[in-house]
Amino acid sequence: MSYPSMADASGRTLGAEELDAVARVLRSGMLSSVWGTEVRALEREMADRHGVSHAVAASSGTAALHLAVAAVAPDPGDEIITSPISDFGTVAPILAQNAVPVFADVDPYTGNLDPAAVAAAIGPRTRAILAVHLFGAAADLRAVAHTAGVPLIEDCAQAWLTRYPDGQLVGTAGAIGCFSLQQWKHITCGDGGLTITDDPVLARRMRLFADKGWPRDEARRHVSLGLNYRMTELAGAVARAQLAKLPGVLADRRRAARRLHAALAGLPGVHLPADVDAHAWWLFPIVLDPPLTNRQVAGKLAAAGVPARAGYLDQPLHHAPALTEAPVYGTSRFPLTVPPADRLPRYGPGAFPVAERLIDQSLLVIDWNERYTDAHVDEIARAVRAAVGA
């Protein structure tokens, strides 16, 4: 059986609306968001959808995270706590702002940051907590951030329209929420990012950082350090058409996930996400108990034609050579060598055993898509049951 894929049109919702949007921009002759209208409209629509006052667009999800980290203004050597199970785009902005990525271990069944581990990692130089809502499940660090008195940045790249247990949308609970429009996300414009906030000061800082520190409502002068992370009008127009389709995308992913969840419920040695309707189902994650292993089961699923893989990452972020051995700037490992000896960040094997066990042994992910039919889901269920039973 062939499965829809986000790598081509079979698994994307790109259609006439996006074609019309691109044509509209090309006919206008204005492709830059500095003078165009599409990106500003996208920002308004994104803010309205999440019930917040401000949204700022960027050229990628990583750029959106960089805007957020820059806006909370860490001093060189300050620490930002985040997850060892994420894309490197979560930690690159921390290093780019001369801050130190500090990891905490994760929950053994969701892969999200363990609140107790995050609380234990907070120190005198903690500047923010960067929570990753992994695979579309909410990582609830609201209370930890509030108690510590530090800003909460939410990485919602995989968690469009995910809700916390009390119903609050992720991205609206912290100081800043960050979203991705990259090819493999729920909605796409190829590459793009969005940040949301209710804080006008943070919104202005992010807008300036995205545009070379240039306040466009004033004279041509540069009031702060910034890069060029502007989204183009073409990307913004496509993103607007995609954003309008987002509720339908989530409804279809949840419908299919609900069917697979029911088919696998009670299967020995298999742990499934708890709340189908709050989850965004970027991927369908499964956690396995010994003696089952992720590579064993993933191999059987792949042989059956199911798009599944072991561990999600090849290695957790705290194993990445970029953090364990490579220079950061020139030949220097600054800022990773700034903290006192008793606060040096923990990187390398053994530092976060739960995250390592998930990647190496227990976590299995199945590609998920809004175009899956009941037949796709039933075939996946049969394959999982066969692989686990074997």
N, C-alpha and C positions, 0 to 999 in steps of 0.2 A: 504494500500500500504506500502511496506517495503522500507525504505530509506537507501542508502549506508551510512556507518558510518566510521569515522576515528579510531574507536575502534577495527575494524577487517579488514580483507582483502577486504571486499566489497567496502570500501571507501578509499583504499590506492593504490598507484601505485607500490607497491613492487612486484617484479617478477623475471624473469630469470637473469636480470642484477645484482640485489642485491645478488642473490644466487651465481652467479659467483664471485662477489666481495668478499664475505665472504670466499668462497673456496680458492680464490687466496691468501688471507692473511693466512688462516690456512695451506695451502701447504708451504708457505714461512717459517713458524715456528716463525715469528717475529710479536708479537701482540702489542708491545710498539711503540708509535710514536717517542720516543727519537731516536731510531735507524732505524725505518721503513721508508717507502716511501709514504704511502697512505695519511696520514694527511698533509704532506708537499705538495703533489700534490693537495689535496683539497683546501688548502690555496691559491695556485697559481691560481686555476680555479675560486675560489670565487673572488679574486682580479681582475682577468681578466674580469669576467662577469660584474663587477661594474666599471671597468675602473679606478681602484685605484692601488696604489703601494704595499700595504701591507694588508694581512689578517692573523689573528691569531685565531687558533681553541681553543676551550675550551670544558669542559665536560658537560656543560649545557648552556641554554640561560641565566640563572641567573649568572652563572660563567662568561659568556661573559660580562654582565653588570658590574660585580665586577672588571674585568680587566679594563674596561673603567673608572670606578670611581677611581680606584687606580691610573690609568695613569694620570688623571688630578690633582692628588695629593692635595686633600683638607687637610687643617690643622684641628686638632680637634676643633669641634665647628663651622666650616664653613658650609654654607648652600648650598643645591642643590635643585633647584625648579623642581617639577615634578607633575604628574597628580594624582588626587584622584581616577580615574577610571583606574585601571590596576591590574595586578597580584602583589602579595606581593614581588615577585622577582625583581620588579623595585625599591623598597625602601630598601630591605634587604642589598644590597651592600653599600648603603649610610650609614646606621647604622654601618655596619661592618668596615667602614673606619673612624668611629668616627665623621661622619658628620651628619648634621641635615636635614631630609626631610622637605622641605617647599612646601606646596601644593598651587595651584592656581585653581580658578574655570574654568569651561569648557564651550565650545559652547553648546547651548541647543539642537542643531540638529545633531552634529557630535560626541559629547562627547570628542572631542579633546581639549587640553588646549586653552583657550582664550588668544590671544596675549596681549590684554590690561591688563588682570588680571596678566599675567606673568610679564609684565613690572612694574606693581604696586607692585609686591612682591619682586623685586630686591632691595637688601640692601647692606650695606658695606661688609658683609661677604658672599655674593653670590659667589660661586666658579664655578658653572656650571648650565646649564639648561638641564634637561633630558626629552626630548620630547617622548611621546608614540604615535605612529601612530595607533590609536585604530581601530580595526576590519579590517584594511587595507586601511584607509583613511589618507592622509598626514596631519600631524599637522605642519603647516608652521610657525616655530619660528626662521627662518633664520635672519630676520631683527631685531627682538628683541635681539637675542644673539649678533649680530654684533654691535648694538647700545650700548649694555651694556658692550661689550668687554670681554665676558665670553665664555668659550667653550660650544658648543652644542653637547650633546650626544644624539644619536637617537636610541630609542628602536623600532626596526623593526621586533620584534618577530612575529607580526601578519601582516606584510606588505611587504612580499617578492615581489619585482618588482613593488611596488607602485611608482607613479611619482607625483612630485609637479606640480602645474598648468603650470609651464614653461617647463615641460618635464624632469626635473632633477630627477634621481632616488633617493628615500629616502635612507638614510645611507651614501650618498656621499656628503651631504651638510654641515654637521657639522664636528667637530674634529674627532669623532668616530661614526661608525654605528654598532649596535649590533643585531644579528639574532639568532633565536632559531630553533633547529632541534628536538624538543620534539615531542612525539607521536601525539599530536593534531594539529601540525602546517602543513603548505602547503606541506612540504617535511620533512622526518624524518629519524633519525637513532636510535630512541628510546629516547635518550637524547643526546644533543650536542649543542654547540653554536659556533658562529663565530663573530669576530669583523673585521671591515675594516677601514683603514685610509690611508691618503696620507702623514702623518707625521712620519718620521722614528724614531724620539725620542719617540713618543707615542707608536709606534709599538714595540720598544725594551722594553719599560717599561712593556707593556702588556705581551710580551713573557717571560720576567723574572718573572713577578708576577704569571704566570701560571705554573712556573717550579721552585718554591722554591728559586727564586733569583739566579739561577745557569746559568751563561753564558756558554752554552755547547761548544762554540768555544774557550773557554779558559780552564784554569786549574780547578780542582774541588774546587771551592770556591763559597761563597754565597755573592753577592755584594749588595743585597737589600732584604727587607722582601718580601716573596712570599709564595704562597700555592701550592698545587698540583692540578691544574685544567686541566691536560693534557687529551686530547681526545685519545682514544685507536685506534689502526689501524683497528680493526673490525668496529668500529663506523665510522671512516673516510672513509673506503672503501664503506660502505653502503651510506654514505652521498654523496660521489662522484657520485654514480649511480643515486641517487635522484636529485642531482643538475642538472644533464644533462636533467632530465625530467621536470624541473621547468617551462620553457616557455610553455610547453603543459598543465601543471596543471593550470597555470594562464589563458591560453586561454580558457580552458574548464569552469573554474569557471566564467570567465567574460561572456562567451556565455550564460550560464544558468542565470546569474544575469541580463543580458540584457533582457532576455525573461520575467523574473518576474517583473523587473522594468517597462517594457512596459505594462504588465498586470495590474499593480497597480497604474500606473500614473494617477493623477487626482482624486484618491479615497479620499473623504472628511475625514479630520482628520488624514491623514496618510502622513508622511514626509519620503522621501527616500534619500539615498546618491545622490549627485549631478552628479558625473562624473563616469559613469560605467567603462570606459576603463582605467582610472587612478587608480582605486580602486583595491585592491588585494582580497577582498571578503573572508576574513578568516571566518567571519560570515556575514549574511545578516541582518543589523540593520534597524529597523523601529522605528520612534519616533511618538508617538500618541498625539493628542490634546484632552483636556477634552471635553466631559465627558468620553471619552474612557480611560481605564486604562490598564497598561501592564499586570497585573495579571488576569484581566478579559479576555482580548483577548488571552493571552498565555494559559489560562485554556481551552478555546474553541478550540484552535489549537491543544493542546495536546489531547483533547478528539477526535479530528478528525484524530489523528495519525501523526500529523506534529511535527517534532522535534524542538520545540520552547520553549523559557523560558523568564520570565520577569526579566529585570534589569541587566542581565549578571552577576553581583556580588550580594551576599546577602547584602552587605553593602559596601559603598565606603571606601577607604583605611584610610581616616582620622577618621573613626569610629573604626578601628581595635584595640582591646585591647592591642595588641603588642605595639601600639603607645600611647594609652590613659592612660594605667595604669600599664602595665607589666614592670619589670626591664629589662634593656638591657644587662648589664654586672654584674654578681653576683646579689647583691641586689640594685645596682645603676641604675638610669635612665639616667646617662650620655650616650650620649652627649645632650640629650633633655633638660637638665636643665642648659646648658651652656650660652645661649644667655641672654642679659639683659632683664628685665621684659617687655620692650616695643617691644622686638623681639622674645619672646617665640613663638614657632610654634603654629598655630591654629589647634587643633584637636577636634573631638567630634561633636555631632549634631549641625546643624545651621551654621557651619563654611563656608561651600561651598554649598549654596542652590541649584544652578543649577545642580551640580553633584548629590546631594541628590534627587532632583526631578526626574532626569533621572532614577536612580536606583529604587526608590520607586514607581514611577507613570507612566513615559512616555516611557521608553526604552524597546523595545521588540527585541529579537535576534532569528533568525532562523539559525539552523545549516546549513552549506553550504559545498558542495562537488563537486569535479570535475567529479564524476561519475553520477551526477544527469542527468536524461534524460528529454526530453521535457514533458513527462508524469508526472514525479516528480514535475517539475516546475508548470505545469498547475494545478495539484492537490493542491499545496501550494497556488497558486493564488485563486483558488475557496474557499479554507478554510479561507484565510485571508478576502476575500470579504464577506463571510458569517458571520465571527466572528465580523467584523467591522459593518456590516449592522444590525446585531442582537443587 
